[in-house]
């Protein structure tokens, strides 16, 4: 099923004019991956590359960027590691910018074709997927073009950068539009059902994903409560409306709703970590950080583990006999490079699931909303949502752990014991919001760049920066705009930086972040 060769990359040149190459493609090109068939450019022909390719690249970005910046892992096992110590520069910013822009551009093109070809299901899906990628782009860089994006063919090669508030408002509008299309239960062509390795074109399930994504966006900007997201409702009012009107805004209600992309392992449907492209040494180089160990292991001294998060043996492999340890990240210290390492057997399979979003995330959003009074129920409801969220995450990873040797299945008894431990106990936690945030961080593992985004929003978990790292000892608040973007669209990029209140670096906080709000910016 090798399809050649109308590459989706060809469509990406019309977005933000920072070039059409990116490191993800240079290092991860697989000739068996799905491309658009030459001469058959239709909305349906663009769907598979967006779904499967998009899930692949977000999984890869979790591995190479999110997990390093947000201190899940540190690539200290070889000399290639740079991201964990924030040695990140223009070539990296360009690669990330172009990759997100490419997928967003192609989602926008699928939308254009779906309208032209009167394909309502793909019209809605293209809007949902466009928001996935544009949300990633703005959460990494800040202000970006949105209203004037994707218009190079119309002659607009210097699009205005919208404020991040405006970007979020427009993403919410796109999700509103998609929700209405899904609600009309449009007829799905039988020929495209099998293209969908996530929901088999079930419009009710896509609708739940769309509105759960809507909740993610609203939660992300909930620190700016006065923002109007649909011209009528504030952020908090909209959260409440979605939760209180399930008939109008259905959301995930169980793990069966998860936005999980399933790979058959038959050419070309391979998950990102194809063993033919990744060796065990590649994964051994990524060590579990002391931060992650502190969240997942209750210790008595260095070598006695009282309680271990049952997900940890699925995430990682011990490098010490009888106990878990995290790596040191200062090359001048004796503990540098040690620590448990990523579990190759868990991840490196051609048929491993990949996720855009899951039920646990929705439950953590609702737990936080209930604790803060955004929705009804107060602390009692928050507790129930929280328990549901942790349980869902544990069970999801138990399903994933079938592949390890030996298989690491998480039993109901193990879940009960964990929920009563100091690592996860609701009743024993003094700071409930911190507990929710810490568990959401753990559940966000390998879901795009969500761990880093949530850390910037909440300040949790508490992370420390080693004195040996770069970026003036600051955990990156954003990626800088690529030099090419500045050079080709200087007026608009510089206006965006002035609005954001800082230079083009990795220390200027984003509009929705805890730091920006505390600064009063």
N, C-alpha and C positions, 0 to 999 in steps of 0.2 A: 504493500500500500504506500510505496514511496511516491509522493506527489511532487511533480516538478513543473516548473519552478517559477511560480509567480510569488516571490517571497513577500511576506507582509512588510518586511523592512523597507520595501520600495515606497510604500505609502506614507512612511513616517516623515519624509523630508519636509512636508508642508506644515509642521507644527510650530516650533519655536526657533528654528534656524540656528541650532547649535551643532549641526553636522548630523550625519546619518550612520555613524558607527558607534558601537558600544562594546565594552569589555565582556559583557555577558555573552554576546554572540561570538566574539572572537575566541573565547575560551570554552564555550559550551555548545558550539554548533554540532548538531547531530544530524547527519543526512537522512535519518529515519524519522525525524520529527515532522509533524504535519505542516505543510505549507498549502497555499491556495493554488488550485489547479489552474494552469495557464489556459486562458480563453474562457474560463467559467467563473468570472468574477461576479458573484452574487452574494446577497446577505448570508445565505446559508453556507456558502463556501468559506466565508470568513469566520464562522462561529467556532469551529473546532480549534483553529490556531489560537484564538483568543482564550478559549476555555483551558485547553491543555497547556498551551505555551505560557499563558498567564499564570497558571498555578505552578508550573515549573519554575518560572523566573522568581516568583514571590518566595518559593521554598528555597531557592538558591540564595536570594537576598537575605533571608533569615539566617542561613548558614554562614554567609560571608560578611554581612553587615550588622543586622539587628542583634544577633547573638553576641557579637563582639563589642559593639558600642554599648549595649545595655547590660553587659557583664554577666551573661550566661556562661560564655566560653571565652577562652583566650588562646590564640594560635601560637602557643609558646613551644610546641614540639618540633618546630623547624625554623629556618631563618626567614621564611616568607611572611610571617605574621606582622602586620602593621596596624590593622584596624583597631585592635584591642587597646593599643597605646595612642590611638588617635593620630597616627601618621597617615593622614588622608589629604589628598591634594587635588589639583584641577583635573587630572585625568580620571580620577574616581568620580568627582562631581559630574563631569561630562558624561561618563558612562551611565551613571544612575539617572541623570536628567533625560538622556536620550532613550533609555530603555522604557521608563514610565511613559514618556511622550509618545513613543512608538506604539505602545499598546493602547493608549488613550486615543491616539489618532485613528487607529484602525477600528476601535469601537465606534468612534464618530462616523467613520466611513460606512460601517455596517448599518448604522442608524440611517444614514442618507439612502443607502441602497434598499433598506427595508421599507422606507416610506415610498420610494420610487416603485418598488415591486409589490407594494400593498401587503407586506408580511407583518401583521400586527404583533405576533408573538416575538419575533426577532427585533421589532422596533422597541418593545419594552425591555427585552434582555440587553440590547445594545446600550440603553440608557443606564441600566444597573451596572453593567460592566465598565462603562465609561467612568462612572463615579468611583468604582473600585480603584482605578488607576489614577484618576485625577486627585482623589483623596490622598493616595500615597505620595503623589508629586508635591502637593501643597504642604503636607505634613512633614516633608523632608526639607523643602526649600522656603516655604512661607508664601508670600504673594506670588502669583503666577497669572499668565493670561488664561482666561476662561471664556468670557463673552466674545472675545476676538480670536480665540484659538481656532486652529484647523481651517484658516481662511487664506492660506498662501496662494491657492489656485485662483482666488478672487482678487489677488494683487496685494493683500495685506501681509507684508513680510516683517512688519515691526508692530506686533500686537501690543496693546496696552496691558500692563499687569494689573489685575484686579486686586484689591485688598483681600486678605485672607477671610475677613468677614463676608465680603461679597462673593468670594469663591464658595464658601460654605452655603450661603443663601442660594446660589445657583445650583449647587449639587443637590440641595434639599428640593429645589423646584423640579429637577430632573427625576428624582425619586418619587415625587408626588405624581408626576406625569406617568411614570412607569406603573405605579400602583393602580392608577385608574385603568390603564390598558389591561393589566393582569386581571383586574376585577371584572372586566367585560368578558372574560373567559374566551379569548379569541381561538378560532379553530387552528389547530396545529397540523401542518402537512405531515403525513405518515413518513415521508421520505427524510424528514429531519429529526425524527424522534431518536433514532439510534445514534445520531451525532452527539447527543448530550450525555456525557458520562457522569453527570452530576444529578440531574433530576428527570432525565428522559422527557424533557419538554413539558413537564407537569406545571401548568401555569400557577396552580395554587401553591406549590412549593417554591417556585421562583418568586411569587409575591411575598411569601413569608421571609425569604432571604432579603429581598429588596427593603422591606420595612424593618427588618433587624439591622440591616446596614444603616438605615435611617436613624435608628436608635444609637448606633455607634457614633455617627456624626454629631447627633445632638448631645450625647454625653461628652464628646470631645470638646465642645464649645460651651458646656454648661457653666463654666466659670465666667462667661459673658452673658448673664441671664437676660439682659435687656434686648439682645439681638432678636429682631423679627425674622423668622425663618420662612414664612410663607406670605408675608405681607399683612398678616393678621395676628398670628400667634407668636409669643415669645418662645425662646428655647424651652423653658420649663413648662409653659402651657402646652407646647407641642408634645413633649415627653408624656405629659399627663393624658393628652388626647389619644395618643397611640396606645397607651396601656389601657385606658378606660373604654376604648372603642375597638375591640378585637374584630368586630364584624366589618369595620372599615379599614383597619390596619392590622391584619393578622401578622403575628411574629412567630419566631421559633417557640415551640412548646415542649419539645423533647429532642433528644439527640438524633432521632430519625429525620429531623429537619436540617441537620448540619449541611453546610455548603461544602461538601466533600467531593473532590474529583477522584473518581475511581479509574485506575489504569489496569487494563487487562494483561499487560506484559507481552502483548502481541504487536509486532511491528505495525504502525509506528507509535503505539500507545504505551510509552515507557515513562515511568515517573523520573523525577530529576536525577536521583542518585543511582543511575544505572551502573552496576558493578563493572561494566566494561570501560567506564570512564573514571571511576573512583577506586582507589586502592585502600586497603586497610590503613596504610601509612597516612593517607590523606586525612582520615578521621582520627587516628591516634594523635595527630598534631594538634587537634583542638581539645584543650583541657578544660575541665569544669572549674569555674572560679570559686574562690573562697566565699564570695557573696552567695552564689547559688547553693553551695553546701550549707551555709548558715541558715538558709530558708528551708532546706529540705532534710536536714539531719539535726536531731536533738542530741547533743553530745554531753558527755561527762569527761572532761579532759579531752586530749587530742585523739586518743585511740579507742575510746569506748562510745559506741553509738547506742543511745537509748531508744530512739525512734527514728526510722528512716521513711521518708515519703515513698510510698510504693511505686511512684512513677520513676524514681531515680535509677533503678537497675535497667529500666527501658531506655532512659535517656543516655546512660553512661555505663562504663565498665570500670570497676575498681582497679587501681594500680598498687594498692596496699592490701596485704592479707588481713581480712577481718574488720576493716573499717574504711570509711570514706574520707577522702581529703581533697582539698581544692588547691589549685596551683598558685604559686607566687608569680608576680608579673614584673618584678624589678630584677633586671639581669645581674645587678650587683649583689643580690642576696642569694643565700644558699638554697632557698626553697624555690628558686626560679624554675619554671617549666614542669614542676611535678604536678600531681593531681590526677584524678580520674579523667578518663578520656571518652570521647563520644563512642557510643555502641554501634560499631560498624554493621553488625547483624540486624539491628533495628531498622536502620535507614537505607542501607544499600541493597535495594530490591527493585526490580523493574516494574513491580506491581504494587508499590506502596501508595497508600492514599495520601492526598495533599488537600489542604484546607484553605478556603477563603475566610470562613467564619464558622463558629460553632455555637451550640446551645449554651454552653457554660458561660460564654462571654455575655450573652443576653441576660442570664441570671445574675451575673455580677453587676451589670449595668442597673438592673432593677433593684438589687440589694442596696447599692449606693443611693439610688433615687429614693428608696423608701426611708433610708436612714436620714437623708437630708430633707425629707418632707416634700419632695417633688411629686410623689405619688402616694396613694393611701396605704395605710397598714402599719406605718411606724416600724419600731425595732422588731416586733414579732414577725412582720412580713419580711423584713430585711434578713432576719435569721433563716427563714425558710428558703428565700431566694439564694442566700449564700450557700446553704447546705446542698441545694440542688446544683449549684454551679460547681462546687468542688467535686461532688459525686459524679457529675457528668464528665468532668475532665478526667478523673481517675478511670472511669469506665472506657472512655475513648482511647486512652493510652493503653489500657489492658487489651483492647482489641488489637492495637498496634504491636503489643509485646508478644503476640503469638509467634512472631518470626524469630525472636531471640532464642539462643540455645544455652541453657534450657529456657523454655517459654516462661515469660514472666506475666502470669495472669493475676489480676487484682481481684481478690474475692470480696464478697460483701462483708465478711468478718474483718478483713484487712482495712476496708473502708471505714468500718465502725471504729476500729482501734485508732486509726489515723485521725478521725474527726474528734476524738476525745483527747488527743495528745496536745501538748503545748504548741505544736507546729500549726494546728488547724482549729483548735477549740474556739468556738464562738463565745461560749459562756465565760471562759477564762481570759479572753482578750480585753485589755483595758481600752485600746483604741480600735474600735470596730471598723472604721473607715480604712485604717492602715491594714488591718487584716484582710479586708475585701480587696484592697489594691494589691497586696502581696500575692494573694491567691489568683487574682486576675493576671498578674505578671507571669506566674507559673503556668497558668492555663494558656497564655498567649504564645508559649514556646513553639517556634516553627510556624507561626501564623504571620507571614509577611513581616512588617516592621512595627507590629503592634506593641511589643514590649518596650521599645525605645519611646514610642509616642506616648504610651501611658505613663511611663516614668516622668516625662517632661510635663505631663498634665497634672499629676498628683504629687510628685516628689517621692514616690514610693516604688520599689523598696528603697531603703537608705543605701546609697552606693557611695563608695569612696574612690578617689582618683589617686593613683600612685604618683609620687613626686618625680618619677622618671619618665612619665608620659608627656606627650606634646600638647599643643593647643593651650599653652599657659596653664596647664593643670585643670582645665575646664572640660567636663563631660560635654560633648558637642550638643548644642542646642538646635542646630540645623546644619545642612550642607550649604556651602557657598554657591552662588550662581556660577556656571562655567565661564571661563574667560571668553569663549566664543560667543556666548549669549550676551555678555556685556559689550563685546566689540560690535556685534551686529544689531543690537537693540539698546544702545547705551542710554538714551533719554528715558525710555520707559523702565529699564532695569534700575537706573539710579533713582528715579522717582519712587520706585517700590522700596528701595533700601532706606530712603529718607523717611518714608511712611512707617517702615518697620523699626526705625529708631536706632540703627547701628550700621557698622561697616559690613562689607561683603566677606564675612568670615564665619567660623563655626561657634561664635559666642553670642551672636544676636538672637535673643529669644523670640519665639513665634507668638503671634497675637493671642492664641488660646492657652498658652502655657502658664503654669503656676508662676514662673519667674516674671513674665511680662505683666501679669495681673498684679503681683505684689509690688512691682516697680511703679504701677499706676500708668503704664504706657498703653 
